[in-house]
Amino acid sequence: MGSFQIEPSAKIDSVHLNVCNIDQSLQFYKSFLGFKIVKNKSSSVFLSPDGKPPYLIALTETMTKNPNTKNAGLYHFAVLLPQRKDLANFLSHLLQHGDDVRIDGFSDHLVSEAIYIRDPNDIGIEIYCDRKKSAWEWDNGQVRMTLDPLDIKGLQNDATQSWDGFPTGTTIGHVHLHVSDLAEVKKFYSEILGFKNTASMKGALFFAAGDYHHHIATNTWLGKDVQPANSHLAGLDYFTIKISHDMLNDLIKKLNEHNVPLTRLEDNSISIFDQDKISIHFIS
C-alpha cells in the first residue's frame, strides 16, 4: 500500500484574516487592491474579485493587538493572477501609489514572477503569476525555484490597461507560514496530510498537491523559539483547503489514524491544527 497522497485537484480556497481596524483594512483591500464585498456577516466581511461567490478573503475585526513575541502563523498569502499582463497592470498601479503602500520586494522565482506588499496590519501579501508549466524545471520530484530579481522594466512593458481590480480567474495560489520545526512540518503536511514536498531552500520547505510548484510553504526564519500561533491576534485566523467529498472522508480516516484532533463543522467541513497550532479548514 502506497503512502497517503492528497488528490491532485486540492487547492487553497480562502484565507481568513484578523485585522485591528476593519474600516482601514477595507480601504486597502477595496480601494487599493480592488476586491469587492461578497457579503457582511456579523463582524466579518467577505471579499472576491467581482463581488460574487466564492470569496477569497474574509476580514474579521479583532481587539487584540500583537504582542512583542514571535508567533507561528502567516508569513504571507499569495494571490494568483491568470496572466502576466494582469501582474504588469498591477505593478503599474503599485508604482503609482508606492508612497501609500509598504512594498517588501519583487522576485523572479523561475516558476513565477511575484510582487510582495503588506496590508495596514503588517500582513504579508504576494501578488504573482505563474510561468507556463512547460518552463518549470523538475528533477526527481523537486521543482527549481530561485530568488532572482524581477525584471521590473520588462514587466511594465506588458501592461495593457490601468488597474481596475483583480480579473476573473484570480485565486489564492498558496500560503506561506512561519513554523518552529521543519522536520515536524514535513511529517504533518507530507506524511499525514499527503502533500508532496516539492522544493526546499535554507530554512524552508514547500508542499503541493498534484503537479503544482507549491500550495503551502513553510519556513523557520523567525528562529526555533517561536510561540504557537494565536488565532485571536491580527494576522491569520485560518485558511481553507478545498477537496472532494471522497477525499475528505479518506483524510478524516488518516487524521484519526495519527490521532490528530479534528472538529466537524456545520457545513460538512472539518477544522484541524498543525503542529504549531495554525488552524486549517478542509472543505468539500
C-alpha positions as CSV (number, residue, x, y, z in Angstrom):
1,M,0.0,0.0,0.0
2,G,1.5,3.3,-1.0
3,S,1.8,6.4,1.1
4,F,-1.3,8.6,1.5
5,Q,-1.5,11.5,-1.0
6,I,-3.9,14.4,-1.2
7,E,-5.8,14.5,-4.5
8,P,-4.2,16.5,-7.4
9,S,-7.1,18.9,-7.5
10,A,-6.7,20.1,-3.9
11,K,-6.2,23.8,-3.7
12,I,-6.2,26.7,-1.3
13,D,-9.7,28.1,-1.3
14,S,-9.6,31.1,1.0
15,V,-7.8,32.9,3.8
16,H,-9.5,34.3,6.9
17,L,-7.7,37.2,8.4
18,N,-8.0,39.1,11.7
19,V,-7.5,42.8,11.4
20,C,-7.3,45.6,14.0
21,N,-9.4,48.1,12.2
22,I,-12.0,46.8,9.7
23,D,-12.6,50.2,8.0
24,Q,-8.9,50.8,7.5
25,S,-8.5,47.3,6.1
26,L,-11.4,47.7,3.7
27,Q,-10.0,50.9,2.4
28,F,-6.9,49.0,1.5
29,Y,-8.5,45.8,0.2
30,K,-11.3,47.5,-1.7
31,S,-9.9,50.9,-2.7
32,F,-6.3,50.0,-3.4
33,L,-6.4,46.3,-4.3
34,G,-9.8,46.4,-5.9
35,F,-11.6,43.5,-4.1
36,K,-15.4,43.7,-3.9
37,I,-17.6,42.8,-1.0
38,V,-19.5,39.5,-1.4
39,K,-21.3,39.7,2.0
40,N,-21.1,41.0,5.5
41,K,-21.8,38.6,8.3
42,S,-21.6,39.6,12.0
43,S,-18.2,41.3,12.4
44,S,-16.7,39.8,9.2
45,V,-16.5,41.0,5.6
46,F,-16.0,38.5,2.7
47,L,-14.2,39.6,-0.5
48,S,-13.9,38.4,-4.0
49,P,-12.6,39.9,-7.3
50,D,-16.2,40.5,-8.6
51,G,-18.3,40.7,-5.5
52,K,-19.8,37.2,-6.2
53,P,-19.1,33.9,-4.5
54,P,-16.8,32.2,-3.9
55,Y,-15.0,34.6,-1.7
56,L,-11.2,34.6,-1.4
57,I,-10.6,36.7,1.7
58,A,-12.5,37.1,4.9
59,L,-11.7,40.0,7.3
60,T,-12.7,40.0,10.9
61,E,-12.0,42.7,13.4
62,T,-10.1,41.8,16.5
63,M,-9.5,43.9,19.6
64,T,-6.2,42.1,20.4
65,K,-3.0,43.8,19.3
66,N,0.0,41.7,18.5
67,P,2.4,41.3,21.5
68,N,6.1,41.7,21.1
69,T,6.6,38.0,20.7
70,K,7.4,35.8,17.7
71,N,4.5,33.6,16.8
72,A,4.0,30.9,14.2
73,G,1.4,31.8,11.6
74,L,1.2,33.7,8.3
75,Y,4.3,34.9,6.5
76,H,2.2,35.8,3.5
77,F,-0.8,34.7,1.5
78,A,-0.4,34.7,-2.3
79,V,-3.0,36.0,-4.8
80,L,-2.5,34.2,-8.2
81,L,-3.3,36.2,-11.3
82,P,-4.4,34.5,-14.5
83,Q,-1.9,36.2,-16.9
84,R,1.4,38.1,-16.9
85,K,-0.4,41.2,-18.3
86,D,-2.5,41.3,-15.1
87,L,0.6,41.4,-13.0
88,A,2.0,44.1,-15.2
89,N,-1.2,46.2,-14.8
90,F,-0.9,45.7,-11.0
91,L,2.7,46.7,-11.0
92,S,2.0,50.0,-12.8
93,H,-0.8,50.7,-10.3
94,L,1.5,49.9,-7.3
95,L,4.3,52.1,-8.6
96,Q,1.9,55.0,-9.0
97,H,0.8,54.6,-5.4
98,G,4.1,53.4,-3.9
99,D,4.2,56.0,-1.2
100,D,0.9,54.7,0.3
101,V,1.8,51.0,0.4
102,R,4.6,49.1,2.0
103,I,6.5,47.2,-0.7
104,D,8.5,44.3,0.5
105,G,10.1,43.4,-2.8
106,F,10.0,41.9,-6.3
107,S,11.2,38.4,-7.2
108,D,11.6,36.1,-10.1
109,H,11.2,32.5,-8.8
110,L,11.6,30.8,-12.3
111,V,8.2,29.2,-11.9
112,S,6.6,32.5,-11.3
113,E,7.0,36.3,-11.0
114,A,6.0,38.0,-7.8
115,I,5.4,41.3,-6.0
116,Y,5.4,41.5,-2.2
117,I,3.5,44.1,-0.2
118,R,1.9,44.5,3.3
119,D,-1.5,45.5,4.3
120,P,-2.2,48.0,7.2
121,N,-2.0,45.2,9.7
122,D,1.5,44.2,8.5
123,I,0.1,41.1,6.9
124,G,2.2,39.9,4.0
125,I,0.7,39.6,0.6
126,E,2.2,38.2,-2.6
127,I,0.7,39.1,-5.9
128,Y,2.0,36.7,-8.6
129,C,1.5,35.0,-11.9
130,D,2.9,31.6,-12.9
131,R,5.0,30.9,-15.9
132,K,3.8,28.1,-18.2
133,K,4.3,24.7,-16.6
134,S,6.4,23.6,-19.6
135,A,9.0,26.1,-18.4
136,W,9.2,24.7,-14.9
137,E,12.3,22.6,-14.3
138,W,11.8,19.4,-12.3
139,D,14.5,17.0,-11.0
140,N,13.5,13.8,-9.2
141,G,10.2,15.3,-7.9
142,Q,11.8,18.7,-6.9
143,V,11.0,21.9,-8.8
144,R,13.7,24.5,-9.2
145,M,12.8,27.9,-7.7
146,T,15.0,30.9,-7.2
147,L,15.0,34.3,-5.6
148,D,16.2,36.2,-8.6
149,P,15.4,39.9,-9.2
150,L,12.2,40.7,-11.1
151,D,12.6,42.3,-14.5
152,I,10.5,45.3,-13.5
153,K,11.0,47.3,-16.7
154,G,10.2,44.3,-18.8
155,L,7.1,43.6,-16.8
156,Q,6.0,47.2,-17.1
157,N,6.2,47.0,-20.8
158,D,3.5,44.3,-20.8
159,A,0.9,46.5,-19.0
160,T,-2.2,46.8,-21.2
161,Q,-4.6,49.0,-19.1
162,S,-5.0,50.8,-15.8
163,W,-5.7,48.6,-12.8
164,D,-9.4,48.0,-12.2
165,G,-9.2,45.3,-9.6
166,F,-8.5,41.6,-9.8
167,P,-9.6,39.9,-13.1
168,T,-11.9,36.9,-13.4
169,G,-9.9,33.7,-12.6
170,T,-7.9,35.2,-9.7
171,T,-7.4,32.7,-6.9
172,I,-5.5,32.2,-3.7
173,G,-2.5,30.3,-5.1
174,H,-0.7,29.4,-1.9
175,V,0.0,30.3,1.7
176,H,3.5,30.7,3.3
177,L,3.7,30.0,7.0
178,H,6.1,30.7,9.9
179,V,6.7,27.5,11.8
180,S,9.0,26.2,14.5
181,D,10.4,22.9,13.2
182,L,10.8,21.7,9.6
183,A,11.1,18.0,10.5
184,E,7.7,18.2,12.3
185,V,6.3,20.2,9.4
186,K,7.3,17.6,6.9
187,K,5.8,14.8,8.9
188,F,2.5,16.7,9.3
189,Y,2.0,18.2,5.8
190,S,3.5,15.4,3.8
191,E,3.1,12.1,5.7
192,I,-0.3,12.9,7.3
193,L,-2.0,15.4,5.0
194,G,-0.5,13.9,1.9
195,F,1.1,17.0,0.2
196,K,4.2,16.3,-1.8
197,N,7.4,18.0,-0.7
198,T,8.3,19.7,-4.0
199,A,11.2,22.0,-3.0
200,S,13.5,23.2,-0.2
201,M,15.8,26.0,0.5
202,K,17.7,27.2,3.6
203,G,15.2,27.1,6.4
204,A,12.2,26.4,4.2
205,L,10.1,23.6,2.7
206,F,7.5,23.7,0.0
207,F,4.5,21.3,-0.4
208,A,2.0,20.8,-3.2
209,A,-0.9,18.7,-4.5
210,G,-0.6,17.3,-8.0
211,D,2.0,18.9,-10.3
212,Y,1.9,22.4,-8.8
213,H,5.1,24.1,-7.5
214,H,3.6,24.7,-4.1
215,H,0.3,25.3,-2.3
216,I,1.9,25.5,1.2
217,A,5.3,27.0,2.0
218,T,6.9,26.8,5.5
219,N,9.9,28.5,7.0
220,T,11.8,28.8,10.3
221,W,13.2,32.2,9.6
222,L,11.9,33.6,12.9
223,G,14.1,31.1,14.7
224,K,13.3,28.0,16.7
225,D,11.9,29.8,19.7
226,V,8.6,30.9,18.1
227,Q,5.4,30.7,20.1
228,P,2.4,28.7,18.9
229,A,0.0,30.5,16.5
230,N,-2.7,32.6,18.1
231,S,-5.8,33.0,16.0
232,H,-7.0,35.9,18.2
233,L,-4.2,38.1,17.1
234,A,-4.1,40.3,14.0
235,G,-3.0,38.0,11.1
236,L,-4.1,34.6,10.1
237,D,-7.3,33.1,11.7
238,Y,-7.3,30.1,9.4
239,F,-7.0,29.1,5.8
240,T,-9.2,26.7,3.9
241,I,-8.2,23.8,1.5
242,K,-10.8,22.6,-0.9
243,I,-11.0,18.8,-1.7
244,S,-13.6,16.4,-2.9
245,H,-16.1,14.7,-0.6
246,D,-14.5,11.3,-1.0
247,M,-11.1,12.8,-0.4
248,L,-12.4,14.5,2.8
249,N,-13.6,11.1,4.1
250,D,-10.2,9.5,3.3
251,L,-8.4,12.4,5.1
252,I,-10.6,12.0,8.2
253,K,-9.6,8.3,8.4
254,K,-5.9,9.3,8.0
255,L,-6.2,12.0,10.7
256,N,-7.8,9.5,13.1
257,E,-5.0,7.0,12.4
258,H,-2.5,9.6,13.6
259,N,-4.7,10.8,16.5
260,V,-4.9,14.3,15.1
261,P,-7.9,16.0,16.8
262,L,-10.5,17.4,14.4
263,T,-13.7,19.3,14.7
264,R,-16.6,18.7,12.3
265,L,-18.3,21.9,11.3
266,E,-21.8,22.7,10.3
267,D,-21.1,23.0,6.6
268,N,-19.7,19.4,6.4
269,S,-16.1,20.7,6.6
270,I,-13.5,19.9,9.3
271,S,-11.0,22.0,11.2
272,I,-7.7,20.9,12.5
273,F,-4.5,22.5,13.9
274,D,-1.0,21.7,12.7
275,Q,2.0,21.2,14.9
276,D,2.3,25.0,15.6
277,K,-1.5,25.5,16.3
278,I,-2.1,27.0,12.8
279,S,-5.7,26.4,12.0
280,I,-6.7,24.7,8.8
281,H,-10.2,24.0,7.5
282,F,-10.8,21.4,4.8
283,I,-14.0,21.9,2.8
284,S,-15.6,19.9,0.0
